[in-house]
């Protein structure tokens, strides 16, 4: 298929005032948002653009949609293009949902006749049948996001761009939006999507571009790019990464009259051992546990005293959790200790997780399995009968 987007040596600088305390500064520096990047997009391709916050993803989309002009470089787009950069962009809060559909429809290039023909479809997809004549200022952020997505996704443009589309609305609408985008792509539309929701991007996109500090560091299928993305996350984590699994950390983590004074971590016989030193006289009024997440901050599971039906005395001094490694099929997990007061229903989670390298990466995995090396994956014992 032909290239419908060609980006050659694209660079974008922003001018930034140099901050100085106590007095006004007229000195400036230049921040490099995109640094000499080049790539192409073929017709009917579904491209995910990923990277850490500040890597240049949204800047790239804004340049493609004509919001920003590049500092240097060349962009060629041979098909019509449209997209969402901000869920409320183009809307007027004092006008009704119906009026805003007409306005945004005109902005994206539809005639009034075309908009009115599709308005019932837009309202139904956005699930706003009972609010369409309500002023937008009374809408929630989720309702505005659903309406914006519903209008733009019905555009006739051959290239559609979405910035964090999979973060719109609740899980139900996210799934509906994903299925609709997949249908558009199957029918020949070209998609460019920025998102941090990897579990949604993997089945939707056939190609991934990884941006880091304005440069393209990887370009290819998900099983090649995602491991590099997660490795970059691990390298820059600003919290307590456990390089040596035999680790003791003095803390002062408390809720009411219960204090966790020390957290000890070790790896023994294929178990993560987490020991919490406790100071309290009313331990039976609390639930103490660990939230286990992947590098995308998606919950994998939670373990706790109450969940595991452990009864305690009032004056316990330590709790030891033994987490078997055999059920995890990822390279790193994040551990968040937490305290829950059963009487007041107060809840407090430790502010900085422990990043545990599991070192269970199997070199014989196929390409599809490698996608899930860093996305939450638990091996549940299942009996499978084939006949």
C-alpha positions in Angstrom: 0.0 0.0 0.0 1.1 3.6 -0.6 2.5 5.9 2.0 -0.2 8.4 3.0 1.9 10.2 5.7 5.6 10.9 5.2 7.5 12.7 8.0 11.1 13.6 7.1 13.7 15.2 9.5 10.9 16.7 11.7 12.1 19.0 14.5 10.1 21.1 16.9 11.6 23.6 19.4 9.7 25.5 22.0 10.9 28.8 23.6 11.1 28.7 27.4 11.9 31.4 29.8 14.8 30.7 32.2 13.3 30.9 35.6 15.2 32.9 38.2 14.2 33.5 41.8 13.3 37.0 43.1 13.5 38.9 39.9 12.1 38.8 36.3 14.3 37.1 33.7 14.3 38.0 30.0 16.6 35.1 29.2 15.3 32.1 27.2 16.3 28.6 26.3 14.9 26.2 23.7 13.3 22.9 24.6 13.6 20.2 22.0 10.2 18.5 21.8 10.9 16.5 18.6 14.4 16.0 17.3 14.9 15.2 13.7 12.4 12.3 13.4 11.5 10.5 10.2 8.8 7.8 9.5 6.0 7.0 7.2 2.4 5.6 7.6 0.8 3.4 5.0 -2.8 3.4 4.0 -5.1 1.3 6.4 -2.3 1.0 8.9 -3.1 1.2 12.7 -0.2 3.0 14.4 0.3 3.3 18.2 2.7 6.1 19.3 3.9 5.4 22.8 6.4 6.8 25.3 6.8 8.4 28.7 5.1 11.7 29.5 7.0 14.5 27.8 8.4 12.3 25.1 6.8 14.4 22.3 3.7 12.2 21.4 1.1 15.0 21.6 3.4 17.5 19.9 3.7 15.2 17.0 -0.1 14.7 16.7 -0.6 18.5 16.9 1.9 19.0 14.0 0.1 16.4 11.9 -3.2 18.1 12.5 -1.8 21.5 11.7 -2.1 23.0 15.2 1.7 23.5 15.4 4.1 24.4 12.7 7.3 22.4 12.7 10.6 24.2 13.4 12.2 22.3 10.5 11.5 19.2 8.4 8.9 18.1 5.9 5.5 16.5 6.3 3.4 15.1 3.4 -0.2 14.0 4.0 -2.0 12.7 0.9 -5.4 11.9 2.4 -7.9 13.8 4.5 -7.1 13.8 8.2 -9.1 14.5 11.4 -8.8 13.7 15.1 -9.2 14.4 18.8 -6.5 16.2 20.8 -8.6 17.4 23.6 -12.0 16.0 24.5 -13.6 19.5 24.9 -11.9 21.2 22.0 -14.4 23.1 19.8 -17.3 22.9 22.3 -19.1 25.8 23.9 -20.2 25.1 27.5 -23.3 27.3 27.4 -24.8 25.5 24.4 -26.6 22.2 24.4 -25.2 18.9 23.3 -27.2 19.1 20.1 -25.8 22.6 19.3 -22.3 21.4 20.0 -22.7 18.5 17.7 -23.5 20.9 14.9 -20.6 23.1 15.7 -17.9 20.3 16.0 -19.4 18.6 13.0 -18.8 21.8 10.9 -15.3 22.1 12.3 -14.3 18.6 11.2 -15.7 19.3 7.7 -19.2 17.9 7.7 -22.1 19.8 6.1 -25.2 20.6 8.3 -27.2 18.1 6.2 -24.6 15.3 6.9 -24.5 16.1 10.6 -28.3 16.0 10.9 -28.4 12.7 9.1 -25.9 11.2 11.6 -27.1 13.0 14.8 -29.2 10.1 16.1 -26.3 7.8 15.5 -23.9 10.1 17.4 -26.3 10.5 20.3 -26.9 6.8 20.6 -23.2 6.0 20.4 -22.4 8.6 23.1 -25.2 7.3 25.3 -26.6 10.8 25.8 -30.2 10.4 24.7 -31.6 12.0 27.9 -29.1 14.9 27.9 -28.7 16.0 24.3 -30.7 19.2 24.9 -28.9 20.0 28.2 -26.2 22.7 28.2 -22.7 21.2 28.1 -21.7 23.0 31.4 -23.9 20.4 33.2 -22.1 17.5 31.5 -19.4 15.4 33.3 -15.9 15.1 31.8 -16.8 11.6 30.8 -19.9 12.7 29.0 -18.0 15.4 27.1 -15.3 12.8 26.1 -17.9 10.4 24.8 -19.7 13.1 22.8 -16.4 14.3 21.3 -15.3 10.8 20.3 -18.7 9.9 18.8 -18.6 13.0 16.6 -15.0 12.7 15.3 -15.1 8.9 14.9 -18.0 9.4 12.4 -15.9 11.8 10.3 -15.4 10.8 6.7 -11.6 11.6 7.0 -9.4 8.7 5.8 -6.9 9.3 8.6 -8.1 9.5 12.2 -5.9 10.7 15.1 -6.8 10.1 18.7 -4.8 11.3 21.8 -5.6 9.1 24.8 -8.9 7.8 23.3 -8.8 4.6 25.4 -8.9 6.8 28.6 -12.4 8.1 27.7 -15.3 7.2 29.9 -15.9 4.0 31.8 -14.7 0.5 30.9 -17.9 -0.1 29.0 -17.4 2.9 26.7 -13.7 2.2 26.4 -14.5 -1.3 25.0 -17.1 0.1 22.7 -14.7 2.7 21.4 -12.0 0.1 20.9 -14.3 -2.2 18.9 -15.5 0.7 16.8 -11.9 1.8 16.0 -11.0 -1.8 15.1 -14.0 -1.9 12.7 -12.9 1.4 11.1 -9.4 0.1 10.6 -10.6 -3.2 9.1 -12.7 -1.1 6.6 -9.6 0.7 5.4 -9.3 3.8 7.7 -5.8 4.7 8.9 -5.5 5.2 12.7 -2.8 7.0 14.7 -3.4 6.5 18.5 -1.5 7.8 21.5 -2.3 6.0 24.7 -0.7 4.5 27.9 -3.2 1.7 27.9 -1.1 -1.1 26.3 -3.7 -3.9 26.8 -6.0 -1.8 24.5 -3.3 -1.0 21.9 -1.9 -4.5 21.4 -4.9 -6.0 19.7 -5.8 -2.7 17.9 -2.5 -1.6 16.4 -0.3 -3.5 14.0 2.7 -1.1 14.4 4.2 0.8 17.3 6.5 3.8 17.4 8.4 4.5 20.7 9.4 8.1 21.4 11.9 9.1 24.0 13.0 12.7 24.5 11.8 13.7 21.1 13.6 10.8 19.2 12.2 7.6 17.7 14.0 4.8 19.6 11.9 1.9 18.2 9.6 1.2 15.3 8.0 -2.1 14.6 5.4 -4.7 15.8 4.3 -4.7 19.4 6.5 -7.7 20.5 9.6 -5.7 19.4 8.7 -2.3 20.7 6.9 -3.0 24.0 9.9 -4.7 25.8 12.0 -1.6 25.0 9.2 0.7 26.3 9.0 -1.2 29.6 12.8 -1.4 30.0 12.9 2.4 29.6 10.3 2.7 32.4 12.2 0.5 34.7 15.4 2.5 34.1 13.8 5.9 35.1 11.5 4.8 37.9 11.7 7.5 40.6 10.6 5.2 43.4 12.3 2.5 45.4 13.5 0.1 42.9 15.0 -3.0 44.6 18.2 -3.8 42.8 19.2 -6.2 45.5 16.2 -8.3 46.5 17.6 -8.8 50.0 16.5 -5.3 51.1 15.5 -3.7 54.4 13.8 -0.3 54.4 13.1 1.7 57.5 9.8 3.5 57.1 7.2 5.4 59.1 4.0 4.4 57.5 1.0 4.8 59.7 -2.8 4.9 59.9 -4.4 6.0 63.3 -2.6 4.0 66.0 -1.0 1.3 63.7 2.5 1.9 62.4 4.6 -0.1 59.9 8.2 0.6 61.0 10.2 -1.6 58.7 9.7 -3.5 55.4 12.0 -6.4 54.6 12.2 -8.0 51.2 13.9 -11.2 50.1 13.7 -13.9 47.4 13.8 -17.5 48.6 12.8 -20.8 47.0 10.8 -19.1 44.3 8.9 -16.9 46.8 8.9 -13.2 47.3 9.1 -12.8 51.1 7.7 -9.5 52.4 8.0 -8.9 56.2 6.3 -5.9 57.8 7.4 -4.8 61.3 4.2 -3.6 63.1 3.6 -1.4 66.1 0.1 -1.4 67.4 -2.1 -2.5 70.3 -5.3 -3.1 68.3 -4.2 -5.1 65.3 -7.5 -6.9 65.0 -9.1 -3.6 64.0 -7.0 -3.4 60.8 -6.4 -5.2 57.6 -2.8 -5.1 56.3 -1.9 -6.2 52.8 0.0 -5.8 49.6 -1.3 -4.5 46.2 0.6 -6.1 43.3 0.7 -4.2 40.0 2.5 -4.3 36.7 4.6 -1.5 35.2 1.5 0.0 33.7 0.2 0.4 37.3 -2.6 -2.1 36.4 -3.6 -4.2 39.4 -2.7 -7.9 39.1 -3.9 -9.0 42.5 -4.1 -8.1 46.2 -3.1 -10.1 49.2 -4.1 -9.3 52.8 -4.8 -10.8 56.2 -8.6 -10.5 55.8 -8.6 -11.7 52.2 -6.7 -14.8 53.3 -8.8 -15.3 56.5 -6.0 -14.7 58.9 -7.1 -13.9 62.5 -4.6 -11.9 64.6 -4.2 -10.9 68.2 -4.1 -7.3 69.3 -0.3 -7.1 69.7 1.3 -8.7 66.7 4.8 -7.5 65.9 5.3 -8.6 62.4 3.5 -10.0 59.3 5.2 -12.1 56.7 3.7 -12.5 53.2 5.1 -15.3 51.0 4.2 -14.7 47.4 4.8 -17.6 44.9 6.6 -16.6 41.8 5.3 -19.5 39.7 2.0 -17.6 39.0 3.7 -14.5 37.5 4.7 -14.4 33.9 6.2 -10.9 33.8 9.6 -9.4 34.3 8.8 -6.9 37.1 6.1 -6.3 39.7 5.3 -3.3 41.8 4.5 -4.0 45.5 2.4 -1.4 47.5 1.9 -2.2 51.2 -1.4 -0.8 52.5 -3.4 -0.4 55.8 -7.2 -0.5 56.0 -9.0 0.4 59.3 -12.1 -1.9 59.6 -13.9 0.5 62.0 -13.5 3.9 60.3 -13.1 2.5 56.8 -10.0 4.6 56.3 -7.5 3.4 53.7 -3.8 4.3 53.2 -1.5 2.9 50.6 2.3 3.2 50.7 3.4 6.2 48.5 6.3 4.6 46.7 6.1 1.0 45.5 8.9 -1.6 45.6 9.9 -2.6 42.1 10.8 -6.3 42.1 12.7 -7.9 39.2 11.4 -11.4 38.8 14.1 -12.7 36.4 11.8 -15.3 35.0 12.0 -14.2 31.3 12.0 -17.3 29.1 14.2 -16.9 26.0 12.2 -19.6 24.2 9.0 -17.5 24.3 7.4 -16.8 20.9 6.8 -13.2 19.7 3.2 -13.0 20.9 4.1 -14.2 24.4 6.8 -11.6 24.7 4.2 -8.9 24.4 3.0 -9.8 27.9 6.5 -9.8 29.5 5.6 -6.5 31.3 1.8 -6.4 31.1 0.0 -7.8 34.1 -0.2 -11.6 33.6 -1.0 -14.2 36.1 -0.7 -17.9 35.3 -3.8 -19.5 36.8 -3.8 -23.3 37.0 -6.5 -24.4 34.6 -7.5 -27.9 33.4 -8.0 -28.0 29.6 -9.7 -31.0 28.0 -9.3 -31.4 24.2 -11.4 -33.9 22.3 
